[in-house]
């Protein structure tokens, strides 16, 4: 039986040609004042050029006018109360370095409701005071209703030229040697009245070289600065001490305070001098070989 060949006719498929015509996006014109017309592409390029030039101009102005405005509580600045806008401060000890000092200048006669600083790390080699609160003289002083220092540590702690009605320093105050020799007298119980219209400064979670809260200048006639309350909570200094000078205070509370820089309890790192007049002294301070590093 012979094989038969069967021829299958070829099958051809033809796909119809499909054509698409895109609209001309650039074929429009926008009227401009003065019978001036720009095509769409030119308009966009012109707009982008304008934006770029604006950005460059802004950058140029920023570079030539200086850095951003310093506002409380940015470090490296001093704030002339009651203003919250600061001026860059230059530390005399390190004039060539960018300062990280936080400074509040309090002019005579100013009333401050409250100053609160919490969770602040400070201290820098070459600085004597890491934290200072001070008036300027016997007659120009900071009058503070209540000053509370808690959960804090300093290599040294010094109070001089002050009048304090009541000092509360319980056994939670542990120091590497202390000398407490205030003059017992009839210190005034400072009470700051109405805080209406008074300024308030608050800051937390900071790392700075030091903190200065100072009366601006000696005045004629002499005038105090009035501060309702200062609270220092969890202030830690590895280098530089705490200095309190030329102040009148109603109540000074020291709670969970650690002071010491050498571990030697036979030399005083905590000192209240005889220039401090005190009405009531609750002294439970404990000597321990503290050495803060």
C-alpha positions in Angstrom: 0.0 0.0 0.0 1.5 3.3 -1.1 1.6 6.4 1.2 -0.3 9.3 -0.1 0.8 12.9 0.3 -1.7 15.4 1.3 -1.0 19.0 0.7 -2.5 21.5 3.1 -2.9 25.0 1.7 -1.1 27.7 3.7 -3.1 29.8 6.0 -2.2 33.4 6.3 -3.3 35.9 8.9 -3.0 39.6 8.5 -3.2 41.9 11.4 -4.6 45.2 10.5 -2.2 48.1 11.0 -3.3 50.2 14.0 -2.1 53.8 14.2 -2.3 56.2 17.1 -1.9 59.9 17.0 -0.8 61.6 20.2 -2.1 65.1 20.8 0.4 67.9 20.5 1.0 69.0 24.1 3.3 71.7 23.1 1.1 73.3 20.5 -0.6 75.7 22.8 0.0 79.4 23.5 -0.6 81.4 26.6 -1.3 85.1 26.3 1.0 87.3 28.3 0.7 91.0 28.9 1.9 93.2 26.1 0.9 90.8 23.3 3.8 88.4 24.1 3.3 84.7 23.5 5.4 81.8 24.6 5.1 78.2 23.5 4.5 75.6 26.2 8.0 74.2 26.2 9.5 77.6 26.5 7.1 78.5 29.3 8.1 75.5 31.4 11.9 76.0 30.8 11.4 79.7 31.7 9.6 78.8 34.9 12.3 76.2 36.0 15.0 78.8 35.3 13.2 81.3 37.5 12.9 78.8 40.3 16.6 77.9 40.0 17.6 81.5 40.1 15.4 82.1 43.1 17.0 79.2 45.0 20.5 80.4 44.2 19.6 84.0 45.3 18.1 82.7 48.5 21.2 80.6 49.2 23.4 83.6 48.5 21.4 85.7 50.9 21.6 83.0 53.6 25.4 82.7 53.3 25.9 86.5 53.4 23.5 87.3 56.2 24.7 84.6 58.5 23.3 81.6 60.2 19.7 80.8 61.2 18.1 82.8 64.0 18.9 81.6 67.5 15.8 80.9 69.6 15.5 79.6 73.1 16.8 77.1 74.1 19.4 76.7 71.4 23.0 76.6 72.9 25.8 78.8 71.8 23.7 81.9 72.6 22.9 84.4 75.3 19.3 85.5 75.8 18.6 89.0 77.2 15.4 88.3 79.1 12.5 88.5 78.5 13.5 87.9 74.9 13.4 84.3 73.5 15.7 85.3 70.6 19.4 85.0 71.3 22.7 86.4 70.1 25.7 84.3 69.4 28.0 84.1 72.4 31.8 83.9 72.3 33.5 82.2 75.3 36.5 84.2 76.3 38.4 81.0 77.2 37.9 79.6 73.7 37.3 82.5 71.3 38.3 80.5 68.2 35.8 77.7 68.9 32.0 77.6 68.4 30.5 78.1 71.9 28.0 75.7 73.3 27.2 77.9 76.3 23.6 78.5 77.3 23.3 81.9 78.9 20.4 84.0 80.3 21.0 87.7 81.1 18.6 89.1 83.6 18.3 92.9 83.6 17.6 94.8 86.8 14.0 94.9 87.9 12.9 92.0 85.7 10.3 89.6 87.1 10.7 85.9 86.1 8.0 83.4 86.9 10.1 80.2 86.6 13.3 78.8 85.1 13.3 75.0 84.7 16.2 73.0 83.3 16.1 69.2 83.2 18.2 66.4 81.7 21.2 68.6 80.9 24.8 67.2 80.3 27.5 69.8 80.7 31.1 70.5 81.3 34.2 71.3 79.3 37.9 71.3 80.0 39.2 74.7 80.8 36.0 76.0 82.3 35.9 76.7 86.1 32.1 76.9 86.4 29.9 74.5 84.6 26.8 76.0 86.1 26.6 79.5 87.6 23.7 81.6 89.1 24.8 85.0 90.2 23.9 88.6 90.8 26.6 91.3 90.5 27.2 92.8 94.0 25.9 93.2 97.5 23.2 95.6 96.3 22.4 94.1 92.8 21.2 90.5 93.5 19.0 87.8 92.3 16.1 87.4 94.6 14.8 83.8 94.3 11.7 82.4 96.0 12.7 78.7 95.8 15.7 77.1 94.3 15.6 73.3 94.0 18.5 71.1 92.8 17.7 67.4 92.5 19.1 64.2 91.0 22.2 66.1 89.9 26.0 65.8 90.2 28.9 68.2 90.1 32.6 67.9 90.8 32.4 70.9 93.2 29.6 73.0 94.7 30.1 76.5 96.1 27.8 79.0 97.7 29.1 82.5 98.7 27.8 86.0 99.3 24.2 84.9 99.8 21.3 85.3 102.2 19.2 82.1 102.4 16.3 81.8 104.8 16.1 77.9 104.8 18.5 75.3 103.5 17.3 71.7 103.2 20.2 69.4 102.6 19.2 65.9 103.8 21.2 62.6 103.8 20.5 62.2 100.1 23.3 64.8 99.6 26.5 62.8 99.3 29.8 64.6 98.9 33.6 64.0 99.0 34.1 66.2 102.0 32.1 69.3 102.9 32.6 72.6 104.8 29.4 74.2 105.9 30.0 77.4 107.9 27.2 79.9 107.2 26.6 82.8 109.5 23.4 82.1 111.4 21.2 85.2 111.3 17.8 86.6 110.5 17.7 86.1 106.7 14.5 87.3 105.0 12.0 84.7 103.8 12.0 85.7 100.1 8.6 85.4 98.5 8.0 86.5 95.0 4.4 87.7 94.5 2.3 87.8 91.3 3.8 86.3 88.2 1.4 88.2 85.9 3.3 89.3 82.8 6.5 87.5 84.0 8.7 85.6 81.6 9.4 81.8 81.9 12.3 79.8 80.6 12.1 76.0 80.2 14.5 73.5 78.5 15.4 69.8 78.6 17.5 67.1 77.0 20.5 69.2 76.2 24.3 68.8 75.9 26.1 72.1 76.5 29.5 73.5 77.7 28.0 75.4 80.6 24.9 77.2 81.8 25.0 80.8 83.1 22.1 82.6 84.7 23.4 86.0 85.5 22.2 89.5 86.4 23.1 91.7 83.4 25.0 94.6 85.2 25.4 96.7 88.3 22.8 99.4 88.3 22.3 102.9 89.8 20.2 103.0 91.9 20.6 99.3 92.9 17.8 97.1 91.7 17.3 93.3 92.2 16.0 90.7 89.7 13.0 88.7 91.0 12.7 85.0 90.2 9.7 83.0 91.6 11.3 79.6 91.2 14.3 77.8 89.7 14.3 74.0 89.3 17.4 72.1 88.2 16.6 68.5 87.6 19.1 65.8 86.5 21.9 68.2 85.7 25.2 66.3 85.3 28.7 67.9 85.0 31.9 65.9 84.5 34.1 69.0 84.4 33.4 72.3 86.2 31.6 73.1 89.4 28.3 74.7 90.5 28.6 78.3 91.7 25.9 80.3 93.5 26.8 83.9 94.3 25.2 87.2 95.2 21.7 85.9 95.7 18.8 86.1 98.2 16.8 82.9 98.5 13.7 82.0 100.4 14.2 78.2 100.3 17.1 76.2 99.0 16.3 72.5 98.5 19.1 70.0 97.7 17.8 66.5 96.9 19.8 63.5 95.7 22.8 65.7 95.0 26.3 64.1 94.5 29.4 66.2 94.7 33.1 65.3 94.4 36.2 65.3 92.2 38.9 63.5 94.1 37.3 60.8 96.4 38.9 62.5 99.4 36.5 63.2 102.2 39.2 65.2 104.1 39.2 68.0 101.6 35.9 69.9 101.0 34.4 69.7 97.5 31.0 71.0 98.9 31.4 74.5 100.4 29.0 77.0 102.0 31.1 80.0 103.1 30.7 82.2 106.1 29.6 85.0 103.7 26.3 83.1 103.5 23.6 84.2 106.1 21.1 81.4 107.0 18.1 81.5 109.2 17.4 77.7 109.3 19.9 75.0 108.2 18.7 71.3 108.0 22.1 69.6 107.5 22.1 65.8 106.9 24.9 65.8 104.3 26.9 62.6 104.1 30.6 62.4 103.3 31.5 59.7 100.8 34.6 59.2 98.6 32.9 60.5 95.5 35.0 61.0 92.3 33.0 62.3 89.3 34.7 61.7 86.0 
